[in-house]
Amino acid sequence: MHTVELNGVKLYAHHGCMPEEEKIGGHYLVDVSVKTDFSEAAATDELSETVDYVVLNQIVKEEMSIRSKLIEHVGQRIVNRIKKEVSKVHSLRVKITKICPPINGDVDNVAIIIEA
């Protein structure tokens, strides 16, 4: 088993339950880790034989641009699309980190992780 990772996708989005978050938005980081078998790609040097991280990045950007109250909801949409649209995926892990969340405290970030 092999792993393809897309780490630290920096995005500005408008997720959150508070009206201010919808208007103002905030900074997010997204990490995607995909378990796959890229033995053929390693042998043949063919992109079609592995998981294309450009496609993963596009899915992340598109789903993060759709407003949700909860990052859990966005994360599940990302997982669902990857499972549906990307072949050769055995399992995956998506982490969404919300930078400086408005939770009335000195907190660097909050995050959710979905493993599927």
Secondary structure in CASP SS format (residue, H / E / C, confidence):
PFRMAT SS
TARGET T0000
AUTHOR 0000-0000-0000
METHOD secondary structure of the structure
MODEL  1
M C 1.00
H E 1.00
T E 1.00
V E 1.00
E E 1.00
L E 1.00
N E 1.00
G E 1.00
V E 1.00
K E 1.00
L E 1.00
Y E 1.00
A E 1.00
H C 1.00
H C 1.00
G C 1.00
C C 1.00
M C 1.00
P H 1.00
E H 1.00
E H 1.00
E H 1.00
K H 1.00
I H 1.00
G C 1.00
G E 1.00
H E 1.00
Y E 1.00
L E 1.00
V E 1.00
D E 1.00
V E 1.00
S E 1.00
V E 1.00
K E 1.00
T E 1.00
D C 1.00
F C 1.00
S H 1.00
E H 1.00
A H 1.00
A H 1.00
A H 1.00
T H 1.00
D C 1.00
E C 1.00
L H 1.00
S H 1.00
E H 1.00
T C 1.00
V C 1.00
D C 1.00
Y H 1.00
V H 1.00
V H 1.00
L H 1.00
N H 1.00
Q H 1.00
I H 1.00
V H 1.00
K H 1.00
E H 1.00
E H 1.00
M H 1.00
S C 1.00
I C 1.00
R C 1.00
S C 1.00
K C 1.00
L C 1.00
I H 1.00
E H 1.00
H H 1.00
V H 1.00
G H 1.00
Q H 1.00
R H 1.00
I H 1.00
V H 1.00
N H 1.00
R H 1.00
I H 1.00
K H 1.00
K H 1.00
E H 1.00
V C 1.00
S C 1.00
K C 1.00
V C 1.00
H C 1.00
S E 1.00
L E 1.00
R E 1.00
V E 1.00
K E 1.00
I E 1.00
T E 1.00
K E 1.00
I E 1.00
C C 1.00
P C 1.00
P C 1.00
I C 1.00
N C 1.00
G C 1.00
D C 1.00
V C 1.00
D C 1.00
N E 1.00
V E 1.00
A E 1.00
I E 1.00
I E 1.00
I E 1.00
E E 1.00
A C 1.00
END
